[in-house]
Amino acid sequence: QRKLIDDTVDMAISALSENKGEWIEKEMFDGDTAYECSECGELFCLVDGTPTDNLYNFCPNCGADMRGE
């Protein structure tokens, strides 16, 4: 049921969001990896995995659809 709710929310946000983006992997000065939104340029550092691994289907800053569809 949770998956159905998540999919429904994703569809609703996608319908409202016209901007499509992608995560750009950036190597940081300390050796960590950050991910930049191609639409707004905001950088995100994650504790583990990639944005896709963590189900970041949309940029938390600008709302860009990051699903690549």
C-alpha positions as CSV (number, residue, x, y, z in Angstrom):
1,Q,0.0,0.0,0.0
2,R,2.9,2.4,0.8
3,K,4.3,1.8,-2.8
4,L,0.9,2.7,-4.3
5,I,0.8,5.9,-2.2
6,D,4.4,6.8,-3.2
7,D,3.7,6.2,-6.9
8,T,0.5,8.3,-6.7
9,V,2.4,11.2,-5.0
10,D,5.2,10.9,-7.6
11,M,2.6,11.1,-10.4
12,A,0.9,14.1,-8.9
13,I,4.2,16.0,-8.4
14,S,5.3,15.1,-11.9
15,A,2.1,16.5,-13.4
16,L,2.7,19.8,-11.6
17,S,6.5,19.9,-12.3
18,E,7.5,20.9,-15.8
19,N,11.2,20.9,-15.1
20,K,13.2,17.7,-15.6
21,G,16.6,17.2,-14.2
22,E,19.3,14.7,-13.4
23,W,21.7,14.1,-10.5
24,I,25.3,15.1,-11.4
25,E,27.9,13.3,-9.3
26,K,30.5,15.7,-7.9
27,E,33.8,14.7,-6.1
28,M,34.3,16.9,-3.1
29,F,37.6,18.1,-1.8
30,D,37.5,15.7,1.2
31,G,37.0,12.6,-1.1
32,D,33.3,12.4,-0.4
33,T,30.7,12.4,-3.2
34,A,27.9,15.0,-3.5
35,Y,25.1,15.1,-6.0
36,E,24.1,18.3,-7.8
37,C,20.7,19.0,-9.3
38,S,21.1,19.9,-13.0
39,E,18.2,22.4,-12.7
40,C,19.0,24.5,-9.6
41,G,22.6,23.6,-8.9
42,E,21.9,22.6,-5.2
43,L,24.4,20.1,-3.8
44,F,23.3,17.2,-1.7
45,C,25.5,15.0,0.4
46,L,24.1,11.6,1.4
47,V,25.2,9.3,4.2
48,D,24.9,6.2,2.1
49,G,24.2,5.4,-1.5
50,T,23.1,7.6,-4.4
51,P,20.0,9.8,-4.8
52,T,18.4,7.0,-6.8
53,D,19.3,4.4,-4.1
54,N,17.6,6.6,-1.6
55,L,14.5,7.2,-3.8
56,Y,15.1,10.9,-4.4
57,N,12.8,11.1,-7.4
58,F,12.6,14.8,-7.2
59,C,15.0,17.5,-6.1
60,P,14.2,18.6,-2.6
61,N,15.2,22.2,-3.4
62,C,13.4,23.0,-6.7
63,G,11.1,20.0,-7.3
64,A,12.7,19.0,-10.6
65,D,11.6,15.5,-11.7
66,M,14.8,13.4,-11.5
67,R,13.4,10.1,-12.7
68,G,14.8,10.5,-16.2
69,E,11.6,9.4,-17.9
